[in-house]
């Protein structure tokens, strides 16, 4: 199939070795940041924070979070052009949701007289909140919607990426406490450009199940 979307998905892959000398342009980073901001989420909850690891100092901090585990991902911390920390709010309250509803009204998307009606949508979050106010399982799921969105964005831009669940949330929480502001990071995405001749995963054909194995039309 020759459609541009399918071409994007066929060329996208998980990079295994980055070229430290290649940096993502400021223009492309602006697109990436806006694409992250525009990501969809249940009830437009946006219960997340995206931390862009860009400076040498921040890269060193991220590198140091691999002290105890997942060292196989550690080289990406410094070699990749940037890393995005995808963090979720473990205690997404009704008061926080109200800020999103305010934005619905001020943007012109939601009529002001429907404010209270839309606030009722918080019931979706409430149904996933325990008696201690924790709803991290639900908010973490929203982060993966943003991940899917940005993976396709990067493919369209011709930028390589490596999704990493192999990170240490505890050390990331300690070393990026200020940036995370109470959010929890259990997922990171290295982005940049692969190292020619040294990335064994580059250029290989896709390995996906047949259409009939994964898709049913009812």
C-alpha positions in Angstrom: 0.0 0.0 0.0 1.4 3.4 -1.0 -0.6 5.7 1.2 1.7 8.2 3.1 0.3 7.1 6.5 1.2 3.4 5.7 4.6 4.5 4.5 5.2 6.4 7.8 4.3 3.2 9.7 6.5 1.0 7.6 9.5 3.2 8.0 9.1 3.8 11.7 11.1 1.4 13.9 12.8 1.3 17.3 16.3 2.7 17.0 19.0 0.8 18.9 22.0 3.2 18.3 22.0 7.0 18.0 24.4 9.3 16.4 25.5 11.8 19.1 26.5 14.3 16.5 23.1 14.7 15.0 20.6 17.1 16.7 16.9 17.6 16.0 16.3 21.1 14.7 14.5 23.8 16.7 11.7 23.9 14.0 11.1 20.1 14.3 11.2 20.3 18.1 8.5 23.0 18.0 6.3 20.6 16.0 7.0 17.8 18.4 6.1 19.9 21.4 2.9 21.1 19.8 2.0 17.5 18.8 2.4 16.4 22.4 0.2 19.3 23.6 -2.4 18.4 21.1 -2.6 14.7 22.1 -6.0 13.3 22.8 -7.1 12.0 26.2 -10.3 10.7 27.8 -12.7 13.5 28.7 -9.9 15.9 27.6 -8.3 15.2 31.0 -4.7 15.8 29.9 -3.5 14.3 33.2 0.2 14.5 32.2 3.4 16.3 32.0 6.0 15.9 29.3 9.6 16.7 30.3 12.0 17.3 27.4 15.5 16.2 28.3 17.7 18.4 26.2 20.6 20.0 28.0 23.9 18.1 28.8 23.1 18.6 32.5 19.6 17.0 32.2 21.0 14.2 30.0 23.5 13.4 32.8 20.7 13.3 35.3 18.7 11.0 33.2 21.8 8.8 32.5 22.3 8.5 36.3 18.7 7.1 36.8 19.9 3.9 35.3 22.2 3.2 38.2 20.1 0.3 39.6 18.4 -1.2 36.6 17.7 -1.3 32.8 21.3 -0.4 31.9 20.6 -1.6 28.3 18.8 1.7 27.8 21.4 3.9 29.4 23.4 4.7 26.3 20.4 6.5 24.8 20.4 9.0 27.6 23.3 10.8 26.2 23.5 9.7 22.6 19.9 10.6 21.6 19.3 14.2 20.6 16.5 14.5 23.2 14.5 12.3 25.5 10.9 12.9 26.4 9.7 11.8 29.8 6.0 10.9 29.7 4.6 11.4 33.2 1.1 10.9 34.6 -0.7 12.5 37.5 -1.4 9.8 40.1 -4.0 11.9 41.9 -6.1 13.7 39.2 -8.7 15.6 41.2 -12.0 17.2 40.2 -10.3 20.6 40.9 -7.6 19.8 38.3 -10.2 18.7 35.8 -12.0 22.1 36.3 -8.9 23.8 34.8 -9.4 21.7 31.6 -13.1 22.6 31.5 -12.1 26.3 31.9 -10.0 25.9 28.8 -12.9 24.3 27.0 -14.9 27.4 27.5 -12.2 30.0 26.9 -11.2 28.3 23.6 -14.7 28.5 22.3 -15.0 24.8 22.1 -17.6 24.5 24.9 -20.5 27.0 25.4 -20.3 28.6 28.8 -23.8 27.4 29.7 -22.6 23.8 29.3 -19.8 24.1 31.9 -21.6 22.2 34.7 -22.7 19.5 32.3 -19.1 18.9 31.1 -17.8 18.9 34.7 -20.0 15.8 35.1 -17.6 13.9 32.8 -15.2 13.7 35.8 -17.3 10.6 36.7 -15.0 8.7 34.3 -12.0 9.6 36.5 -14.0 9.1 39.7 -14.9 5.6 38.6 -11.1 4.8 38.5 -10.2 6.6 41.8 -9.7 4.6 45.0 -10.5 5.7 48.5 -7.1 7.3 48.8 -7.5 9.5 45.7 -5.2 7.4 43.5 -6.3 7.1 39.9 -2.8 6.5 38.4 -3.8 3.4 36.5 -6.4 5.5 34.5 -4.1 8.5 34.0 -1.2 6.4 33.0 -3.3 4.9 30.2 -3.8 8.4 28.8 0.0 8.8 28.5 0.1 5.9 26.0 -2.4 7.8 23.7 0.1 10.6 23.6 2.9 8.2 22.9 1.1 6.7 19.9 0.5 10.2 18.6 4.1 11.3 18.9 5.5 8.1 17.3 3.6 8.9 14.1 4.6 12.5 14.3 8.2 11.6 14.5 7.9 9.1 11.6 6.4 11.9 9.5 9.3 14.1 10.4 11.9 11.4 9.6 13.1 11.3 13.2 14.0 8.0 14.9 12.8 7.0 18.3 13.0 4.4 21.1 10.1 3.9 23.5 11.5 2.8 26.9 9.4 1.3 29.7 12.8 0.1 30.9 13.4 3.1 33.2 13.5 3.6 36.9 10.5 5.6 38.1 11.9 6.0 41.6 15.2 7.6 40.5 13.6 9.6 37.8 11.2 10.9 40.4 14.1 11.9 42.6 16.4 13.5 39.9 13.6 15.3 38.1 11.4 16.1 41.1 11.1 19.8 40.2 10.2 19.2 36.6 7.7 16.4 37.3 5.9 18.4 40.0 4.2 15.3 41.6 3.8 13.4 38.3 5.1 9.9 37.9 7.3 8.8 34.9 7.3 5.1 34.0 7.9 5.7 30.3 10.5 7.6 28.3 11.1 8.1 24.6 14.5 8.7 23.1 14.5 10.6 19.9 17.1 11.6 17.3 18.9 10.0 14.4 20.3 6.5 14.2 24.0 5.8 13.8 24.7 4.6 10.2 26.1 1.1 10.1 25.8 0.6 13.9 22.0 0.4 14.4 21.2 -3.3 13.8 17.4 -2.6 13.8 17.5 0.0 11.0 16.1 -0.9 7.6 14.7 -4.3 8.5 11.3 -5.4 7.1 8.3 -5.1 9.4 7.3 -8.3 11.3 3.5 -8.0 11.9 0.8 -10.6 12.1 -1.5 -11.1 9.1 -4.5 -8.8 8.9 -6.9 -11.7 9.5 -5.1 -12.5 12.7 -5.6 -9.1 14.3 -8.6 -7.5 12.6 -12.3 -8.7 12.5 -15.1 -6.8 10.8 -18.4 -7.3 12.6 
